[in-house]
Amino acid sequence: MVRTATIVRETSESKVELSLNLDGTGKTDIDTSVPFYNHMMTALGKHSLIDLKIKATGDTDIDAHHTVEDIAIVFGEALKQALGDKRGIRRFADATVPLDEALAKAVVDISGRPYCVCTGEPEGFEYCMIGGHFTGSLVRHVMESIAMHAGICLHLHVISGRDPHHIAEAEFKALARALRFAIEPDPRVDGIPSTKGAL
């Protein structure tokens, strides 16, 4: 089964072209027009082993928010599309990832039921400007947008951290590693991993 998706989404605020392959090697080609977000989405692809190509432009002269959000929406939609009926996947996974003093844990359920809980970011993190364009508050917004549009349950917890760059990167990498194992085919699973028979 080929688990790929390509989506183009254009609004008055942004244009996003995104393609992914869930069974890749983590090859990425990322141009979000927001430098720090390039770094985060490159890390997401690399550590999830999802081949990921993104080309996006938007009204970043106003704020990075619209473009960042729209990319997260499209990534979530593409993830959902590529997963299909979710037959044979592991479904649940968690990962704890350090980056120097920062430590983040992500727990994922490819459930079909969107939910997102983000906790533990230090006070004031949401106001930090990272890389000149990306505010700390966007990390949670990205995670919420991915979870809602992919139809996954995501719990993300920052256990420790001081440097905003390290905190954000640990969060993205934790999500990546959790996704890697949750979407992976499980040779022991026959059919859809749910007592309901559908996800």
CORGINOR-V919783 format. One record per residue. N is the residue number from 1. RES is the residue in one small letter. D_FIRST is the distance of its C-alpha to the first C-alpha in Angstrom with 2 decimals. Layout:
N/RES/D_FIRST  N/RES/D_FIRST
This chain:
1/m/0.00  2/v/3.79  3/r/6.26  4/t/9.38  5/a/12.50  6/t/15.89  7/i/18.95  8/v/22.60  9/r/25.24  10/e/28.92  11/t/31.96  12/s/35.63  13/e/35.04  14/s/32.01  15/k/29.31  16/v/25.95  17/e/23.18  18/l/20.16  19/s/16.74  20/l/14.45  21/n/11.46  22/l/10.86  23/d/9.97  24/g/13.10  25/t/16.58  26/g/18.61  27/k/19.70  28/t/21.57  29/d/23.67  30/i/25.54  31/d/28.48  32/t/29.22  33/s/32.95  34/v/33.81  35/p/34.36  36/f/33.92  37/y/30.74  38/n/29.39  39/h/30.16  40/m/28.48  41/m/25.20  42/t/25.15  43/a/25.64  44/l/22.91  45/g/20.32  46/k/21.89  47/h/22.10  48/s/18.79  49/l/17.02  50/i/15.41  51/d/16.01  52/l/18.21  53/k/20.36  54/i/23.07  55/k/26.03  56/a/28.40  57/t/32.01  58/g/34.22  59/d/37.68  60/t/37.99  61/d/41.66  62/i/42.04  63/d/39.76  64/a/36.38  65/h/35.42  66/h/33.91  67/t/31.70  68/v/30.57  69/e/29.82  70/d/27.96  71/i/25.65  72/a/24.93  73/i/24.29  74/v/21.81  75/f/20.03  76/g/19.81  77/e/18.57  78/a/15.83  79/l/14.79  80/k/14.79  81/q/12.86  82/a/10.01  83/l/10.01  84/g/9.66  85/d/11.16  86/k/10.96  87/r/10.04  88/g/10.74  89/i/12.10  90/r/15.67  91/r/16.88  92/f/20.37  93/a/21.62  94/d/24.77  95/a/26.18  96/t/29.75  97/v/30.42  98/p/33.87  99/l/35.23  100/d/38.85  101/e/40.69  102/a/37.75  103/l/35.43  104/a/32.63  105/k/30.37  106/a/27.20  107/v/25.77  108/v/22.53  109/d/21.20  110/i/17.94  111/s/19.92  112/g/19.64  113/r/23.36  114/p/24.48  115/y/27.31  116/c/28.69  117/v/31.64  118/c/33.01  119/t/36.16  120/g/38.42  121/e/38.70  122/p/42.36  123/e/44.88  124/g/45.05  125/f/41.61  126/e/40.60  127/y/43.48  128/c/42.76  129/m/41.97  130/i/39.48  131/g/39.43  132/g/41.70  133/h/39.17  134/f/37.11  135/t/38.75  136/g/37.86  137/s/37.33  138/l/34.26  139/v/32.33  140/r/32.45  141/h/31.80  142/v/28.61  143/m/27.38  144/e/28.38  145/s/26.71  146/i/23.34  147/a/23.58  148/m/24.75  149/h/22.18  150/a/19.12  151/g/20.46  152/i/20.92  153/c/24.05  154/l/25.45  155/h/28.69  156/l/30.02  157/h/33.36  158/v/35.52  159/i/37.52  160/s/39.80  161/g/40.35  162/r/43.03  163/d/41.72  164/p/39.70  165/h/37.48  166/h/36.71  167/i/36.07  168/a/33.62  169/e/31.76  170/a/31.58  171/e/30.13  172/f/27.35  173/k/26.57  174/a/26.65  175/l/24.11  176/a/21.89  177/r/22.16  178/a/21.64  179/l/18.45  180/r/17.19  181/f/17.56  182/a/16.83  183/i/13.27  184/e/12.60  185/p/10.72  186/d/13.75  187/p/13.98  188/r/16.75  189/v/15.12  190/d/14.38  191/g/13.24  192/i/14.29  193/p/16.80  194/s/19.67  195/t/22.73  196/k/22.41  197/g/19.05  198/a/17.82  199/l/17.48
